[in-house]
Amino acid sequence: MRLIVRNTVLIVLLYQGLAVRAQQIQQYSQYMINQFVLNPAIAGTEGFLDMYIGYRNQWTGFEGAPVTYYISAHKAVGRESKFIQKRKVRRYWHGIGAQVFRDRTGPLKRTSVLGAYAYNFPVSKETRISVGTFVGFKQLQTDVDYWKNIDDDTDALFNRSLNTGLIPDFQFGAVLYNPLYFVTLAVSPILNNDISFRNLDYNHEIFYGRYNRHVFLSSGVIFQPHSDLKITPSVMLKYVQYAPLSMDLNVKITQYNKYWYGGSFRMLEAVNVFAGLDISKMFCASYAFEWSVTAIRKHNYGSHEIILGMKLPPPRKIVCPSKYW
């Protein structure tokens, strides 16, 4: 009976925080600002080192709700940018980058460290394609302190921190972009690794499923009715193995190449609004607030996401983040 309870609790924990959102990887409200968190092919699309620090607190007030921290950075190699120096941009270049994130849901903690490489090349005078990959490792852990109120010192689930060990992680991405439109594709993870806690049982590993493959397909167009105004509607389709298709409808408005704001509707899940600004040529900040439209909205105070950006070296003029999307 104890084994049944233990297995049931672990399965519920694995899917309560992860599969409720129809996906196992972390959720973002502002991927329109920093698409690199989802797609390695974004590496090198800017003419400077593009760095972000992000914090997301989902479903505040809900015990065990997901909390995510991340830092990401990418830059071009072999490209001379017109935003930094008045030199001709080369036709082909490389992109490199990295990201580290920590995601916690209840007693589960997931850590990932990834390096990125992308190859960027032209297909016409103003249209380019970039293809790239993330390579790194991830680890899923449990926190023994989460069970401190459970009086059962004999069960391994409640008296020991568990982990899956370091698991290799490979992700793929591609982007077609132009000053007027973009199409992006990302697949994460490529490998359907097992989820097996190594030290739950002293004698052998115990298998609790796999990391499911996620596919993100997005597209948008950029309207510029005025030299100081850009409107970017976009859509993202998200497919996860064994889960229904999800869709985001987004719009981002940029003014004076310095301020941006907009909103997003995640079908049958949530609505969010966001706004940000360039503080200087080097720094920017953006905030998003998200409301759930599911029954869980009665038990939380919404989700909050803050991202801080930095450009190095600073461009010659203020450049709005994600000018291509």
N, C-alpha and C positions, 0 to 999 in steps of 0.2 A: 504493500500500500504506500509506504514511504517513497519508493522509487517512482510510483505513478504520480504522486503529488509533486515530487521534485521535477519530473519531466514536464508535467503540465504547467507548473509555474514558469519554467524556463521558456517553453514554447509561447506562452502568453506574453512574457516579457519581450521576447524577440519580435513578436508581431504587433504588440500593443503600440509601441513607439515608432516602429518602422513601417509596418504594412498598412497602418491606419491611413497614412498619406499615400498609399498605393506605390510606395517605393521604399527601398532600403537605405538609400543614400540621403544625405542632408538636403533640406529644402532651402531655397533662396527666394527672396522677394525682389531683389535688385540685380538679377543677372543681366538685365538690359544695360546696366552701368559697367559691370565687370563680367563680361562673358567668359573670361579666361577660367573662372572657377568651374565651368562645365565643359569647356572645349579647349584642348591643347593647341589647336590650329590657330587660335587667337594670338599666340606668342609671336612677337615681332611685327604685328600690324600697326603699332604706334612707332613714332620716331624718337622715343625716349624710353628710359627704364620706367615701366608703369607698375607701381606697387600699391597694394591695398591691404588694409587690416580690417577685418570684419567681425562683428558680433551679432548674433541672432538669438533672441529669447522667444521661443514659440509657446503660445498658450500660457501666458503669464498667469500665475495664481493656481495653476493646475499642478498637483504634486507629481513629480517625476517627468515634467514636460521637457521636450528637447531643447538643449542649449548648444549652440555651435560657435566656435571661435576659429578664425583662419587668418593666414597671411599668405599673400600671393605676389609674385613679381615676374615680369617678362620683359625682354628687350630684343631688338633686331641686331643681327651680326652681319656685317658686310653691306650695310645700307647707310647712305649718307642722307640725312633727313633735311628737308627744306624748312622744318620747324626749328631746327637747331642752327644749321649753317646754310648759307645760300649756295648749295651745291646740287648738282644733278643727282636724282635718286636712281640707284642702280636697278636694272631690270629684275635681277634675281637676288634673293637674300635668304638668310636663315633666321629662325627665331629660337630663343632659348628661354627657359623660365623654370619656376618651381613654386609649389604650394604645400603648405602644411596646415592641416585642420584637426580639430578635436571636437567630437560630437558626443553629447551625453544625453541619454534618455533613461530616466529611472536609474537602475543599478548598472546599466550598460554604458560603456565608454568605448568609442571607436576613434582610433587615431590613424592618420594617413600622412605619409611623406612621399611626394611625387616630384620628379623632374620632367621637364617638357622639352621637346624638340619639334620644330616645324620648318617646312620648306615652302617659301612664298614665291610665286612666279606669275607673270602676266598671261592673260588669254586675249586681251585686246588693249586698246590705248588706255582705257580707264577701268578695266575690270581685271581683278586678280583672283587667284586661287591659292589658298594655303592649306596644307595637309600636315597633321602633326600627331604626336602620341605623348601620353603620360606614361612614365615607367617609375615604379617605386614599390612600396609595401604598405600594408595596413594591418591593424591588430584590433580585435574585439576583446574587451575585458569586462569583468563584473567587479563591483565594489562591495566588499564584505560589510562595510559600515552601513550600507543601505538596509541590512537585515538586523540591525542592532536591537530592534524591538521584538524580534521573534525568538522565543525561548526554545531553542532546539540546538544544543551544542553537538549533537551526534550526527547531524546531516551535513555532508560536505558542501551543499549548496549555501548553507547559512553560516558556515564558520571558516570559509576559505575564499580568497579572491581568485577568480578563474581567468584564463586567457586562452586565445586561440593560437598564440605564437605569431611570428611575423609571416604574413601571407603575401606573395608577390601580387602586384596590381598592374594591369596594363589597360590603357584606355586609348581610344582612337577619336580623331576629330578632323573635320574638313570645313572650310568656309569659302564661299564665292561672294565677293563683295565689290561694290561699285559706289560712287558718290550718291547714287539714286536708289540702290536696293541691296539686299544681302540674303543669302541662304546659308544656314549652318546645319551641320550634322555632327552629333557626338554619340559614341557608344561607350558605356561604362558599366561594369568592367568587361573586358574581353573574356576573361577566364571565369567560369562558374565554379569558384573555389568552394570546398566544403566549409561549413561552420562546425568545427569540432573543438570542444573545450578540453584541453590537454590534461588538466589536473583536477577534473571533477571526480574521476575515478582513479584510484592508485594504480590499477593494472592496465588500463587501456583508455584510448580516447573515446568520447561519446559523440556521435554524429547528430546534429540538429538542423540539417538542411544545407542550402547552398546560397551563395550570393547570386542573386538574379541579375540578368543582363538588362540594362536600361538604355533606351534609345531616345535621344532628344533631337527633334527636327524643327527648325524655326526659320521663319522668313519674314521680311518686312520691307517697306518702302519708305523713302525719305522725301517728304514734300517741303518745299521752301517757298512759301508764298511771298516772303519778304527777306531781304538780305540778313535781317537780324532775327529771323524766326524759322525754326525747323520743327516739323511735326512728323513723328515716326510711329505709325501703327505697325504692329507685328503680331504674329501668332506663333505659339510653340506647341507642338504635339509631343507628348511624353508617353512612351510605351514601356511597360515593365512586364517581364515574363510572368504569366499567370495572374495578371491584374488587368482591369479595364483600362482602355485608352483615356488619357487625360489631356486637356487642352487649356492653354492660357491665352487670353486675349489682352494685348497690351497696347498702351499708347504712351509715348514720351514726347514732351514738348520742350524745346530748347530755345532760350531767348538770349540774344546778345553774345552767344557763344560762352556764356558764363553761368546762367541759371538753368536748371531743368526741373521738371515736375511731371507727374503723370499718374497712371493707375493701371491696375491689372485685375482681371477676373479669371480665377481658376475655376473652370466649370464644376459646379456642384460641390465646391470645396471652400473657396475663400475669395474675398475682395481686398485689395490693398491699394494704398496711395503712397506716393513717395515724392520727395523734393530734395534738391541739393544745390550746391553752388561751388564755384571756384573761389577759394579764399584768397589765393594769390596765383602766380604763375606756377608755383611748385605744389601747393596743397589744395585739396578739395574735400568736401564732406557731403554725405547724403544720408537721409533717414527714411524709413518706410514703416507704416503701421498697417497691420493686416487683421481683418475680421474673418472669423470662420462663419460659414453659412450652414454648417452641419449642426447636429444636436449638441456637439461639444461646446458651442458658443455659450451655453448656459452655465458653463463651469470654468470659464477663464476670462481674462481681461484683454484678449487680443495678443498679437505677436508684434515684436519690435525688432527692427534690424538697423544697425548703424554701420556704415563703412567710411573709412578715412583713406584718401588717396594721396600719393606723392609721385611727382614726375622728376626724374633726374637724367641729365642736367635739366634745369628749367627751360622750357621752350622760350623762344624769342618773344612770343606773345601768348596770352591766355588761350589755352586750347581746352574745349569742353571734353570730358571723358567720353569715350565710345562715339566719336564723331561719325563712324560708319554705321552704327546701329544704336 
